[in-house]
Amino acid sequence: MMRIKGRRSPVYPDDLKYTREHEWIRLTGSTARVGITAYAQEALGDIVFVQLPEVGTTAAAGEPFGEVESTKSVSEIYAPAGGEITACNEALVNAPELINSDPYGDGWLVEFTFTDTGALEGLLDAGEYTEHVKEH
């Protein structure tokens, strides 16, 4: 993702975990909802298309599982841990701009059931992610 020069970093929800690649994760037991952060969507600009995997697809930790296309660029979305995709946000097919308007709510991307929870240990909390964004 790109650095946004001259802009203040948004506040990131404390109840989420974050990746260094700018995805957020809301954990509930062995399942998680995944999306891209406010920082990422702002860096990308207006989202115009989202390519998500089919339900039942297995994703490997750190590997791309989809793409977000904006008026500026195309960015891959990475799996925060290995597991199976159990749901995709179908609303994004006709309204990809939900990622811009509500990245932590209606703009979520997929839900996973994780088989490799060890990879989740490397996730950042809101404070660590804020520092990570400031460094880049």
N, CA, C and O atoms as CSV, one atom per row, in Angstrom:
chain,resi,resn,atom,element,x,y,z
A,1,MET,N,N,0.831,-1.178,0.000
A,1,MET,CA,C,0.000,0.000,0.000
A,1,MET,C,C,0.880,1.247,0.000
A,1,MET,O,O,2.065,1.192,0.328
A,2,MET,N,N,0.284,2.348,-0.368
A,2,MET,CA,C,1.013,3.605,-0.465
A,2,MET,C,C,0.972,4.380,0.853
A,2,MET,O,O,0.084,4.190,1.684
A,3,ARG,N,N,1.941,5.238,1.011
A,3,ARG,CA,C,1.924,6.152,2.148
A,3,ARG,C,C,1.082,7.373,1.768
A,3,ARG,O,O,1.150,7.852,0.636
A,4,ILE,N,N,0.311,7.859,2.695
A,4,ILE,CA,C,-0.505,9.047,2.460
A,4,ILE,C,C,0.230,10.214,3.104
A,4,ILE,O,O,0.201,10.368,4.325
A,5,LYS,N,N,0.877,11.020,2.307
A,5,LYS,CA,C,1.673,12.131,2.828
A,5,LYS,C,C,0.777,13.285,3.228
A,5,LYS,O,O,-0.211,13.595,2.562
A,6,GLY,N,N,1.148,13.916,4.338
A,6,GLY,CA,C,0.443,15.102,4.776
A,6,GLY,C,C,-0.924,14.843,5.383
A,6,GLY,O,O,-1.690,15.785,5.584
A,7,ARG,N,N,-1.251,13.598,5.678
A,7,ARG,CA,C,-2.560,13.299,6.271
A,7,ARG,C,C,-2.358,12.681,7.641
A,7,ARG,O,O,-1.400,11.945,7.877
A,8,ARG,N,N,-3.267,12.993,8.524
A,8,ARG,CA,C,-3.234,12.394,9.853
A,8,ARG,C,C,-3.770,10.984,9.772
A,8,ARG,O,O,-4.686,10.696,9.002
A,9,SER,N,N,-3.205,10.127,10.555
A,9,SER,CA,C,-3.642,8.742,10.597
A,9,SER,C,C,-5.005,8.647,11.288
A,9,SER,O,O,-5.217,9.284,12.320
A,10,PRO,N,N,-5.920,7.868,10.735
A,10,PRO,CA,C,-7.210,7.693,11.403
A,10,PRO,C,C,-7.053,6.911,12.713
A,10,PRO,O,O,-6.005,6.320,12.970
A,11,VAL,N,N,-8.078,6.916,13.511
A,11,VAL,CA,C,-8.095,6.112,14.728
A,11,VAL,C,C,-8.565,4.710,14.326
A,11,VAL,O,O,-9.539,4.562,13.588
A,12,TYR,N,N,-7.873,3.697,14.812
A,12,TYR,CA,C,-8.199,2.312,14.455
A,12,TYR,C,C,-8.927,1.637,15.616
A,12,TYR,O,O,-8.503,1.761,16.765
A,13,PRO,N,N,-10.022,0.921,15.330
A,13,PRO,CA,C,-10.794,0.275,16.399
A,13,PRO,C,C,-9.941,-0.668,17.246
A,13,PRO,O,O,-9.158,-1.461,16.724
A,14,ASP,N,N,-10.113,-0.563,18.563
A,14,ASP,CA,C,-9.351,-1.385,19.504
A,14,ASP,C,C,-9.767,-2.851,19.518
A,14,ASP,O,O,-8.998,-3.704,19.960
A,15,ASP,N,N,-10.976,-3.157,19.039
A,15,ASP,CA,C,-11.450,-4.539,19.107
A,15,ASP,C,C,-10.987,-5.375,17.915
A,15,ASP,O,O,-11.380,-6.535,17.790
A,16,LEU,N,N,-10.162,-4.807,17.043
A,16,LEU,CA,C,-9.672,-5.515,15.867
A,16,LEU,C,C,-8.177,-5.789,15.994
A,16,LEU,O,O,-7.481,-5.168,16.799
A,17,LYS,N,N,-7.698,-6.731,15.183
A,17,LYS,CA,C,-6.271,-6.975,14.996
A,17,LYS,C,C,-5.937,-6.537,13.574
A,17,LYS,O,O,-6.827,-6.416,12.732
A,18,TYR,N,N,-4.654,-6.300,13.310
A,18,TYR,CA,C,-4.230,-5.740,12.028
A,18,TYR,C,C,-3.000,-6.456,11.496
A,18,TYR,O,O,-2.186,-6.977,12.259
A,19,THR,N,N,-2.878,-6.472,10.165
A,19,THR,CA,C,-1.677,-7.008,9.535
A,19,THR,C,C,-0.807,-5.848,9.064
A,19,THR,O,O,-1.278,-4.717,8.942
A,20,ARG,N,N,0.441,-6.132,8.806
A,20,ARG,CA,C,1.348,-5.118,8.265
A,20,ARG,C,C,0.994,-4.773,6.815
A,20,ARG,O,O,1.466,-3.772,6.277
A,21,GLU,N,N,0.169,-5.601,6.196
A,21,GLU,CA,C,-0.274,-5.361,4.815
A,21,GLU,C,C,-1.580,-4.583,4.767
A,21,GLU,O,O,-2.151,-4.402,3.692
A,22,HIS,N,N,-2.060,-4.122,5.913
A,22,HIS,CA,C,-3.214,-3.224,6.044
A,22,HIS,C,C,-4.576,-3.919,5.941
A,22,HIS,O,O,-5.546,-3.326,5.467
A,23,GLU,N,N,-4.641,-5.166,6.383
A,23,GLU,CA,C,-5.935,-5.814,6.571
A,23,GLU,C,C,-6.292,-5.751,8.054
A,23,GLU,O,O,-5.412,-5.723,8.914
A,24,TRP,N,N,-7.595,-5.729,8.342
A,24,TRP,CA,C,-8.050,-5.825,9.729
A,24,TRP,C,C,-8.746,-7.169,9.899
A,24,TRP,O,O,-9.247,-7.752,8.937
A,25,ILE,N,N,-8.769,-7.655,11.154
A,25,ILE,CA,C,-9.358,-8.953,11.471
A,25,ILE,C,C,-10.172,-8.809,12.742
A,25,ILE,O,O,-9.668,-8.328,13.756
A,26,ARG,N,N,-11.428,-9.224,12.692
A,26,ARG,CA,C,-12.276,-9.276,13.880
A,26,ARG,C,C,-12.407,-10.752,14.241
A,26,ARG,O,O,-13.066,-11.511,13.531
A,27,LEU,N,N,-11.781,-11.157,15.342
A,27,LEU,CA,C,-11.737,-12.562,15.763
A,27,LEU,C,C,-12.927,-12.912,16.648
A,27,LEU,O,O,-13.290,-12.168,17.559
A,28,THR,N,N,-13.521,-14.062,16.356
A,28,THR,CA,C,-14.590,-14.621,17.182
A,28,THR,C,C,-14.344,-16.128,17.241
A,28,THR,O,O,-14.763,-16.865,16.349
A,29,GLY,N,N,-13.664,-16.580,18.295
A,29,GLY,CA,C,-13.314,-17.994,18.383
A,29,GLY,C,C,-12.347,-18.366,17.273
A,29,GLY,O,O,-11.299,-17.737,17.125
A,30,SER,N,N,-12.692,-19.392,16.483
A,30,SER,CA,C,-11.819,-19.826,15.381
A,30,SER,C,C,-12.241,-19.213,14.047
A,30,SER,O,O,-11.755,-19.622,12.992
A,31,THR,N,N,-13.132,-18.245,14.092
A,31,THR,CA,C,-13.532,-17.568,12.863
A,31,THR,C,C,-13.136,-16.099,12.926
A,31,THR,O,O,-12.913,-15.542,14.001
A,32,ALA,N,N,-13.058,-15.504,11.780
A,32,ALA,CA,C,-12.683,-14.096,11.722
A,32,ALA,C,C,-13.292,-13.451,10.494
A,32,ALA,O,O,-13.436,-14.083,9.448
A,33,ARG,N,N,-13.646,-12.192,10.636
A,33,ARG,CA,C,-14.088,-11.350,9.529
A,33,ARG,C,C,-12.883,-10.487,9.153
A,33,ARG,O,O,-12.182,-9.979,10.028
A,34,VAL,N,N,-12.644,-10.323,7.850
A,34,VAL,CA,C,-11.465,-9.622,7.358
A,34,VAL,C,C,-11.884,-8.492,6.419
A,34,VAL,O,O,-12.828,-8.634,5.642
A,35,GLY,N,N,-11.173,-7.377,6.500
A,35,GLY,CA,C,-11.380,-6.265,5.584
A,35,GLY,C,C,-10.082,-5.500,5.436
A,35,GLY,O,O,-9.050,-5.928,5.954
A,36,ILE,N,N,-10.115,-4.374,4.735
A,36,ILE,CA,C,-8.926,-3.534,4.648
A,36,ILE,C,C,-9.136,-2.305,5.529
A,36,ILE,O,O,-10.264,-1.864,5.750
A,37,THR,N,N,-8.046,-1.775,6.017
A,37,THR,CA,C,-8.108,-0.673,6.977
A,37,THR,C,C,-8.489,0.648,6.317
A,37,THR,O,O,-8.438,0.800,5.096
A,38,ALA,N,N,-8.866,1.582,7.155
A,38,ALA,CA,C,-9.163,2.935,6.683
A,38,ALA,C,C,-7.939,3.532,5.996
A,38,ALA,O,O,-8.070,4.230,4.991
A,39,TYR,N,N,-6.767,3.264,6.525
A,39,TYR,CA,C,-5.531,3.730,5.890
A,39,TYR,C,C,-5.422,3.185,4.470
A,39,TYR,O,O,-5.134,3.932,3.535
A,40,ALA,N,N,-5.650,1.888,4.309
A,40,ALA,CA,C,-5.533,1.251,2.994
A,40,ALA,C,C,-6.552,1.798,2.013
A,40,ALA,O,O,-6.203,2.110,0.874
A,41,GLN,N,N,-7.806,1.921,2.432
A,41,GLN,CA,C,-8.826,2.387,1.491
A,41,GLN,C,C,-8.587,3.841,1.100
A,41,GLN,O,O,-8.879,4.242,-0.026
A,42,GLU,N,N,-8.050,4.633,2.040
A,42,GLU,CA,C,-7.760,6.024,1.714
A,42,GLU,C,C,-6.587,6.122,0.742
A,42,GLU,O,O,-6.596,6.948,-0.170
A,43,ALA,N,N,-5.576,5.273,0.941
A,43,ALA,CA,C,-4.419,5.255,0.043
A,43,ALA,C,C,-4.827,4.807,-1.365
A,43,ALA,O,O,-4.320,5.323,-2.362
A,44,LEU,N,N,-5.737,3.854,-1.431
A,44,LEU,CA,C,-6.189,3.353,-2.729
A,44,LEU,C,C,-7.068,4.351,-3.468
A,44,LEU,O,O,-7.031,4.413,-4.697
A,45,GLY,N,N,-7.837,5.113,-2.753
A,45,GLY,CA,C,-8.803,6.009,-3.391
A,45,GLY,C,C,-10.116,5.291,-3.607
A,45,GLY,O,O,-10.407,4.307,-2.927
A,46,ASP,N,N,-10.913,5.770,-4.547
A,46,ASP,CA,C,-12.247,5.216,-4.788
A,46,ASP,C,C,-12.167,3.767,-5.274
A,46,ASP,O,O,-11.603,3.488,-6.332
A,47,ILE,N,N,-12.736,2.850,-4.488
A,47,ILE,CA,C,-12.762,1.431,-4.850
A,47,ILE,C,C,-13.835,1.226,-5.915
A,47,ILE,O,O,-14.980,1.645,-5.747
A,48,VAL,N,N,-13.446,0.573,-7.017
A,48,VAL,CA,C,-14.386,0.378,-8.129
A,48,VAL,C,C,-14.686,-1.092,-8.405
A,48,VAL,O,O,-15.658,-1.399,-9.096
A,49,PHE,N,N,-13.867,-2.011,-7.877
A,49,PHE,CA,C,-14.075,-3.437,-8.140
A,49,PHE,C,C,-13.383,-4.246,-7.054
A,49,PHE,O,O,-12.314,-3.873,-6.569
A,50,VAL,N,N,-14.008,-5.363,-6.677
A,50,VAL,CA,C,-13.421,-6.274,-5.697
A,50,VAL,C,C,-13.519,-7.688,-6.240
A,50,VAL,O,O,-14.585,-8.118,-6.682
A,51,GLN,N,N,-12.409,-8.411,-6.207
A,51,GLN,CA,C,-12.400,-9.819,-6.597
A,51,GLN,C,C,-12.166,-10.646,-5.342
A,51,GLN,O,O,-11.106,-10.565,-4.722
A,52,LEU,N,N,-13.162,-11.442,-4.973
A,52,LEU,CA,C,-13.083,-12.267,-3.773
A,52,LEU,C,C,-13.126,-13.736,-4.156
A,52,LEU,O,O,-13.652,-14.082,-5.214
A,53,PRO,N,N,-12.579,-14.610,-3.310
A,53,PRO,CA,C,-12.602,-16.043,-3.596
A,53,PRO,C,C,-13.999,-16.624,-3.387
A,53,PRO,O,O,-14.868,-15.986,-2.794
A,54,GLU,N,N,-14.194,-17.821,-3.873
A,54,GLU,CA,C,-15.461,-18.517,-3.637
A,54,GLU,C,C,-15.467,-19.091,-2.227
A,54,GLU,O,O,-14.424,-19.445,-1.678
A,55,VAL,N,N,-16.658,-19.175,-1.656
A,55,VAL,CA,C,-16.816,-19.828,-0.356
A,55,VAL,C,C,-16.314,-21.261,-0.495
A,55,VAL,O,O,-16.599,-21.931,-1.488
A,56,GLY,N,N,-15.576,-21.722,0.490
A,56,GLY,CA,C,-14.998,-23.066,0.455
A,56,GLY,C,C,-13.547,-23.075,0.014
A,56,GLY,O,O,-12.863,-24.089,0.156
A,57,THR,N,N,-13.069,-21.965,-0.518
A,57,THR,CA,C,-11.669,-21.851,-0.928
A,57,THR,C,C,-10.771,-21.881,0.299
A,57,THR,O,O,-11.090,-21.284,1.327
A,58,THR,N,N,-9.651,-22.576,0.185
A,58,THR,CA,C,-8.666,-22.593,1.257
A,58,THR,C,C,-7.606,-21.550,0.952
A,58,THR,O,O,-7.103,-21.467,-0.168
A,59,ALA,N,N,-7.274,-20.762,1.953
A,59,ALA,CA,C,-6.248,-19.729,1.811
A,59,ALA,C,C,-5.087,-20.053,2.736
A,59,ALA,O,O,-5.289,-20.516,3.859
A,60,ALA,N,N,-3.870,-19.809,2.261
A,60,ALA,CA,C,-2.672,-20.028,3.071
A,60,ALA,C,C,-2.248,-18.714,3.719
A,60,ALA,O,O,-2.388,-17.645,3.124
A,61,ALA,N,N,-1.738,-18.800,4.922
A,61,ALA,CA,C,-1.295,-17.610,5.652
A,61,ALA,C,C,-0.305,-16.802,4.821
A,61,ALA,O,O,0.662,-17.345,4.288
A,62,GLY,N,N,-0.557,-15.502,4.717
A,62,GLY,CA,C,0.335,-14.613,4.001
A,62,GLY,C,C,0.194,-14.619,2.494
A,62,GLY,O,O,0.878,-13.864,1.802
A,63,GLU,N,N,-0.682,-15.457,1.980
A,63,GLU,CA,C,-0.871,-15.550,0.533
A,63,GLU,C,C,-2.059,-14.694,0.100
A,63,GLU,O,O,-3.008,-14.521,0.863
A,64,PRO,N,N,-2.012,-14.157,-1.126
A,64,PRO,CA,C,-3.147,-13.366,-1.613
A,64,PRO,C,C,-4.370,-14.245,-1.856
A,64,PRO,O,O,-4.251,-15.373,-2.336
A,65,PHE,N,N,-5.546,-13.716,-1.518
A,65,PHE,CA,C,-6.779,-14.456,-1.766
A,65,PHE,C,C,-7.794,-13.627,-2.543
A,65,PHE,O,O,-8.879,-14.121,-2.849
A,66,GLY,N,N,-7.474,-12.398,-2.865
A,66,GLY,CA,C,-8.386,-11.545,-3.615
A,66,GLY,C,C,-7.705,-10.249,-3.987
A,66,GLY,O,O,-6.533,-10.031,-3.677
A,67,GLU,N,N,-8.464,-9.379,-4.665
A,67,GLU,CA,C,-7.929,-8.091,-5.095
A,67,GLU,C,C,-8.958,-6.994,-4.905
A,67,GLU,O,O,-10.166,-7.216,-4.986
A,68,VAL,N,N,-8.438,-5.802,-4.650
A,68,VAL,CA,C,-9.261,-4.605,-4.582
A,68,VAL,C,C,-8.727,-3.661,-5.656
A,68,VAL,O,O,-7.538,-3.344,-5.682
A,69,GLU,N,N,-9.615,-3.217,-6.538
A,69,GLU,CA,C,-9.216,-2.310,-7.617
A,69,GLU,C,C,-9.813,-0.938,-7.352
A,69,GLU,O,O,-10.995,-0.796,-7.038
A,70,SER,N,N,-8.957,0.062,-7.489
A,70,SER,CA,C,-9.404,1.441,-7.288
A,70,SER,C,C,-9.103,2.252,-8.537
A,70,SER,O,O,-8.573,1.734,-9.521
A,71,THR,N,N,-9.447,3.523,-8.482
A,71,THR,CA,C,-9.140,4.411,-9.600
A,71,THR,C,C,-7.637,4.647,-9.720
A,71,THR,O,O,-7.167,5.134,-10.749
A,72,LYS,N,N,-6.867,4.300,-8.659
A,72,LYS,CA,C,-5.420,4.505,-8.659
A,72,LYS,C,C,-4.624,3.249,-8.972
A,72,LYS,O,O,-3.612,3.316,-9.669
A,73,SER,N,N,-5.073,2.089,-8.459
A,73,SER,CA,C,-4.268,0.875,-8.576
A,73,SER,C,C,-5.082,-0.369,-8.236
A,73,SER,O,O,-6.257,-0.298,-7.876
A,74,VAL,N,N,-4.408,-1.511,-8.366
A,74,VAL,CA,C,-4.969,-2.789,-7.944
A,74,VAL,C,C,-4.086,-3.302,-6.816
A,74,VAL,O,O,-2.861,-3.290,-6.932
A,75,SER,N,N,-4.696,-3.751,-5.730
A,75,SER,CA,C,-3.956,-4.242,-4.571
A,75,SER,C,C,-4.448,-5.631,-4.199
A,75,SER,O,O,-5.650,-5.896,-4.203
A,76,GLU,N,N,-3.518,-6.509,-3.879
A,76,GLU,CA,C,-3.894,-7.838,-3.421
A,76,GLU,C,C,-4.294,-7.789,-1.955
A,76,GLU,O,O,-3.839,-6.933,-1.196
A,77,ILE,N,N,-5.155,-8.726,-1.573
A,77,ILE,CA,C,-5.594,-8.879,-0.184
A,77,ILE,C,C,-4.962,-10.186,0.304
A,77,ILE,O,O,-5.041,-11.208,-0.378
A,78,TYR,N,N,-4.339,-10.152,1.483
A,78,TYR,CA,C,-3.599,-11.300,1.991
A,78,TYR,C,C,-4.316,-11.962,3.165
A,78,TYR,O,O,-4.926,-11.295,4.000
A,79,ALA,N,N,-4.226,-13.283,3.206
A,79,ALA,CA,C,-4.827,-14.045,4.306
A,79,ALA,C,C,-3.980,-13.869,5.558
A,79,ALA,O,O,-2.774,-14.115,5.520
A,80,PRO,N,N,-4.583,-13.447,6.668
A,80,PRO,CA,C,-3.830,-13.272,7.904
A,80,PRO,C,C,-3.404,-14.591,8.543
A,80,PRO,O,O,-2.483,-14.612,9.359
A,81,ALA,N,N,-4.066,-15.692,8.180
A,81,ALA,CA,C,-3.722,-17.030,8.660
A,81,ALA,C,C,-4.340,-18.027,7.689
A,81,ALA,O,O,-5.205,-17.672,6.888
A,82,GLY,N,N,-3.896,-19.258,7.766
A,82,GLY,CA,C,-4.445,-20.285,6.889
A,82,GLY,C,C,-5.825,-20.713,7.333
A,82,GLY,O,O,-6.107,-20.792,8.528
A,83,GLY,N,N,-6.687,-20.989,6.365
A,83,GLY,CA,C,-8.026,-21.442,6.706
A,83,GLY,C,C,-8.939,-21.477,5.508
A,83,GLY,O,O,-8.509,-21.311,4.367
A,84,GLU,N,N,-10.209,-21.697,5.787
A,84,GLU,CA,C,-11.223,-21.822,4.749
A,84,GLU,C,C,-12.135,-20.593,4.734
A,84,GLU,O,O,-12.585,-20.126,5.780
A,85,ILE,N,N,-12.396,-20.087,3.544
A,85,ILE,CA,C,-13.324,-18.971,3.379
A,85,ILE,C,C,-14.736,-19.515,3.603
A,85,ILE,O,O,-15.166,-20.445,2.919
A,86,THR,N,N,-15.451,-18.928,4.564
A,86,THR,CA,C,-16.795,-19.397,4.877
A,86,THR,C,C,-17.884,-18.438,4.418
A,86,THR,O,O,-19.054,-18.815,4.347
A,87,ALA,N,N,-17.503,-17.188,4.104
A,87,ALA,CA,C,-18.473,-16.200,3.608
A,87,ALA,C,C,-17.728,-15.099,2.871
A,87,ALA,O,O,-16.601,-14.747,3.220
A,88,CYS,N,N,-18.377,-14.565,1.847
A,88,CYS,CA,C,-17.872,-13.403,1.116
A,88,CYS,C,C,-18.947,-12.325,1.166
A,88,CYS,O,O,-20.139,-12.632,1.155
A,89,ASN,N,N,-18.538,-11.091,1.218
A,89,ASN,CA,C,-19.483,-9.984,1.276
A,89,ASN,C,C,-20.026,-9.719,-0.124
A,89,ASN,O,O,-19.434,-8.965,-0.897
A,90,GLU,N,N,-21.141,-10.335,-0.436
A,90,GLU,CA,C,-21.753,-10.225,-1.763
A,90,GLU,C,C,-22.205,-8.805,-2.085
A,90,GLU,O,O,-22.340,-8.455,-3.257
A,91,ALA,N,N,-22.439,-7.987,-1.073
A,91,ALA,CA,C,-22.860,-6.601,-1.304
A,91,ALA,C,C,-21.797,-5.820,-2.078
A,91,ALA,O,O,-22.114,-4.843,-2.757
A,92,LEU,N,N,-20.531,-6.253,-1.975
A,92,LEU,CA,C,-19.446,-5.541,-2.647
A,92,LEU,C,C,-19.462,-5.716,-4.160
A,92,LEU,O,O,-18.847,-4.932,-4.882
A,93,VAL,N,N,-20.161,-6.738,-4.643
A,93,VAL,CA,C,-20.248,-6.955,-6.090
A,93,VAL,C,C,-20.877,-5.734,-6.762
A,93,VAL,O,O,-20.367,-5.245,-7.770
A,94,ASN,N,N,-21.968,-5.252,-6.212
A,94,ASN,CA,C,-22.664,-4.100,-6.782
A,94,ASN,C,C,-22.326,-2.778,-6.110
A,94,ASN,O,O,-22.665,-1.713,-6.626
A,95,ALA,N,N,-21.658,-2.842,-4.958
A,95,ALA,CA,C,-21.350,-1.607,-4.226
A,95,ALA,C,C,-19.952,-1.685,-3.603
A,95,ALA,O,O,-19.826,-1.660,-2.379
A,96,PRO,N,N,-18.888,-1.781,-4.434
A,96,PRO,CA,C,-17.539,-1.865,-3.867
A,96,PRO,C,C,-17.152,-0.634,-3.060
A,96,PRO,O,O,-16.238,-0.689,-2.237
A,97,GLU,N,N,-17.844,0.473,-3.293
A,97,GLU,CA,C,-17.546,1.714,-2.567
A,97,GLU,C,C,-17.853,1.605,-1.075
A,97,GLU,O,O,-17.472,2.486,-0.305
A,98,LEU,N,N,-18.541,0.527,-0.653
A,98,LEU,CA,C,-18.770,0.307,0.779
A,98,LEU,C,C,-17.446,0.210,1.539
A,98,LEU,O,O,-17.372,0.547,2.720
A,99,ILE,N,N,-16.405,-0.253,0.849
A,99,ILE,CA,C,-15.083,-0.337,1.486
A,99,ILE,C,C,-14.606,1.063,1.860
A,99,ILE,O,O,-13.995,1.248,2.913
A,100,ASN,N,N,-14.879,2.050,1.007
A,100,ASN,CA,C,-14.486,3.429,1.306
A,100,ASN,C,C,-15.364,4.049,2.388
A,100,ASN,O,O,-14.863,4.717,3.293
A,101,SER,N,N,-16.656,3.829,2.295
A,101,SER,CA,C,-17.575,4.516,3.204
A,101,SER,C,C,-17.668,3.864,4.586
A,101,SER,O,O,-17.986,4.544,5.561
A,102,ASP,N,N,-17.394,2.556,4.686
A,102,ASP,CA,C,-17.550,1.858,5.963
A,102,ASP,C,C,-16.578,0.673,6.030
A,102,ASP,O,O,-17.014,-0.478,6.055
A,103,PRO,N,N,-15.263,0.942,6.058
A,103,PRO,CA,C,-14.300,-0.152,5.975
A,103,PRO,C,C,-14.376,-1.171,7.109
A,103,PRO,O,O,-14.005,-2.328,6.911
A,104,TYR,N,N,-14.850,-0.769,8.300
A,104,TYR,CA,C,-14.912,-1.688,9.436
A,104,TYR,C,C,-16.309,-2.255,9.678
A,104,TYR,O,O,-16.512,-3.017,10.623
A,105,GLY,N,N,-17.255,-1.896,8.848
A,105,GLY,CA,C,-18.632,-2.375,8.988
A,105,GLY,C,C,-19.082,-3.054,7.712
A,105,GLY,O,O,-18.675,-4.181,7.433
A,106,ASP,N,N,-19.921,-2.379,6.930
A,106,ASP,CA,C,-20.479,-2.964,5.712
A,106,ASP,C,C,-19.441,-3.235,4.633
A,106,ASP,O,O,-19.736,-3.932,3.663
A,107,GLY,N,N,-18.239,-2.702,4.777
A,107,GLY,CA,C,-17.194,-2.911,3.776
A,107,GLY,C,C,-16.291,-4.103,4.048
A,107,GLY,O,O,-15.222,-4.203,3.445
A,108,TRP,N,N,-16.686,-5.015,4.941
A,108,TRP,CA,C,-15.887,-6.219,5.200
A,108,TRP,C,C,-15.779,-7.040,3.917
A,108,TRP,O,O,-16.611,-6.903,3.020
A,109,LEU,N,N,-14.757,-7.894,3.827
A,109,LEU,CA,C,-14.504,-8.659,2.609
A,109,LEU,C,C,-14.923,-10.126,2.713
A,109,LEU,O,O,-15.790,-10.584,1.968
A,110,VAL,N,N,-14.303,-10.859,3.639
A,110,VAL,CA,C,-14.573,-12.295,3.772
A,110,VAL,C,C,-14.595,-12.696,5.241
A,110,VAL,O,O,-14.145,-11.964,6.123
A,111,GLU,N,N,-15.136,-13.889,5.466
A,111,GLU,CA,C,-15.025,-14.531,6.768
A,111,GLU,C,C,-14.268,-15.836,6.579
A,111,GLU,O,O,-14.466,-16.540,5.589
A,112,PHE,N,N,-13.401,-16.154,7.532
A,112,PHE,CA,C,-12.557,-17.345,7.528
A,112,PHE,C,C,-12.867,-18.215,8.731
A,112,PHE,O,O,-13.279,-17.715,9.778
A,113,THR,N,N,-12.670,-19.511,8.583
A,113,THR,CA,C,-12.490,-20.412,9.711
A,113,THR,C,C,-11.024,-20.786,9.661
A,113,THR,O,O,-10.568,-21.387,8.688
A,114,PHE,N,N,-10.276,-20.435,10.704
A,114,PHE,CA,C,-8.843,-20.633,10.677
A,114,PHE,C,C,-8.443,-22.033,11.089
A,114,PHE,O,O,-8.969,-22.586,12.055
A,115,THR,N,N,-7.495,-22.606,10.337
A,115,THR,CA,C,-6.899,-23.889,10.677
A,115,THR,C,C,-5.493,-23.681,11.213
A,115,THR,O,O,-4.939,-24.569,11.863
A,116,ASP,N,N,-4.909,-22.516,10.948
A,116,ASP,CA,C,-3.553,-22.182,11.377
A,116,ASP,C,C,-3.613,-20.955,12.271
A,116,ASP,O,O,-3.338,-19.840,11.827
A,117,THR,N,N,-3.970,-21.162,13.520
A,117,THR,CA,C,-4.113,-20.024,14.426
A,117,THR,C,C,-2.769,-19.477,14.900
A,117,THR,O,O,-2.715,-18.374,15.444
A,118,GLY,N,N,-1.687,-20.223,14.707
A,118,GLY,CA,C,-0.366,-19.747,15.098
A,118,GLY,C,C,0.011,-18.458,14.384
A,118,GLY,O,O,0.700,-17.613,14.956
A,119,ALA,N,N,-0.432,-18.298,13.142
A,119,ALA,CA,C,-0.120,-17.091,12.376
A,119,ALA,C,C,-0.789,-15.852,12.978
A,119,ALA,O,O,-0.333,-14.731,12.751
A,120,LEU,N,N,-1.854,-16.046,13.734
A,120,LEU,CA,C,-2.560,-14.912,14.336
A,120,LEU,C,C,-1.735,-14.235,15.425
A,120,LEU,O,O,-1.995,-13.085,15.777
A,121,GLU,N,N,-0.747,-14.941,15.959
A,121,GLU,CA,C,0.081,-14.378,17.027
A,121,GLU,C,C,0.902,-13.185,16.555
A,121,GLU,O,O,1.318,-12.365,17.373
A,122,GLY,N,N,1.141,-13.075,15.259
A,122,GLY,CA,C,1.924,-11.971,14.729
A,122,GLY,C,C,1.110,-10.739,14.370
A,122,GLY,O,O,1.652,-9.765,13.846
A,123,LEU,N,N,-0.181,-10.776,14.646
A,123,LEU,CA,C,-1.029,-9.634,14.316
A,123,LEU,C,C,-0.774,-8.465,15.260
A,123,LEU,O,O,-0.326,-8.652,16.391
A,124,LEU,N,N,-1.062,-7.273,14.789
A,124,LEU,CA,C,-0.858,-6.055,15.557
A,124,LEU,C,C,-2.139,-5.611,16.247
A,124,LEU,O,O,-3.231,-5.816,15.717
A,125,ASP,N,N,-2.017,-5.005,17.424
A,125,ASP,CA,C,-3.188,-4.377,18.036
A,125,ASP,C,C,-3.303,-2.959,17.460
A,125,ASP,O,O,-2.464,-2.557,16.654
A,126,ALA,N,N,-4.308,-2.213,17.852
A,126,ALA,CA,C,-4.558,-0.892,17.268
A,126,ALA,C,C,-3.379,0.058,17.473
A,126,ALA,O,O,-3.015,0.795,16.556
A,127,GLY,N,N,-2.787,0.050,18.645
A,127,GLY,CA,C,-1.650,0.920,18.915
A,127,GLY,C,C,-0.434,0.567,18.071
A,127,GLY,O,O,0.238,1.447,17.532
A,128,GLU,N,N,-0.158,-0.736,17.960
A,128,GLU,CA,C,0.976,-1.175,17.146
A,128,GLU,C,C,0.751,-0.860,15.670
A,128,GLU,O,O,1.677,-0.464,14.963
A,129,TYR,N,N,-0.483,-1.039,15.214
A,129,TYR,CA,C,-0.778,-0.731,13.813
A,129,TYR,C,C,-0.638,0.769,13.540
A,129,TYR,O,O,-0.119,1.162,12.496
A,130,THR,N,N,-1.089,1.590,14.458
A,130,THR,CA,C,-0.945,3.043,14.307
A,130,THR,C,C,0.530,3.408,14.156
A,130,THR,O,O,0.882,4.221,13.302
A,131,GLU,N,N,1.391,2.813,14.977
A,131,GLU,CA,C,2.836,3.066,14.874
A,131,GLU,C,C,3.384,2.553,13.547
A,131,GLU,O,O,4.223,3.209,12.929
A,132,HIS,N,N,2.919,1.394,13.106
A,132,HIS,CA,C,3.350,0.831,11.825
A,132,HIS,C,C,3.021,1.773,10.670
A,132,HIS,O,O,3.849,1.989,9.786
A,133,VAL,N,N,1.826,2.327,10.679
A,133,VAL,CA,C,1.402,3.251,9.622
A,133,VAL,C,C,2.273,4.514,9.646
A,133,VAL,O,O,2.646,5.032,8.594
A,134,LYS,N,N,2.590,5.001,10.834
A,134,LYS,CA,C,3.422,6.206,10.946
A,134,LYS,C,C,4.818,5.985,10.368
A,134,LYS,O,O,5.425,6.907,9.823
A,135,GLU,N,N,5.324,4.750,10.492
A,135,GLU,CA,C,6.669,4.415,10.006
A,135,GLU,C,C,6.721,4.281,8.491
A,135,GLU,O,O,7.797,4.366,7.899
A,136,HIS,N,N,5.594,4.077,7.871
A,136,HIS,CA,C,5.583,3.841,6.419
A,136,HIS,C,C,4.895,4.969,5.764
A,136,HIS,O,O,4.766,4.986,4.540
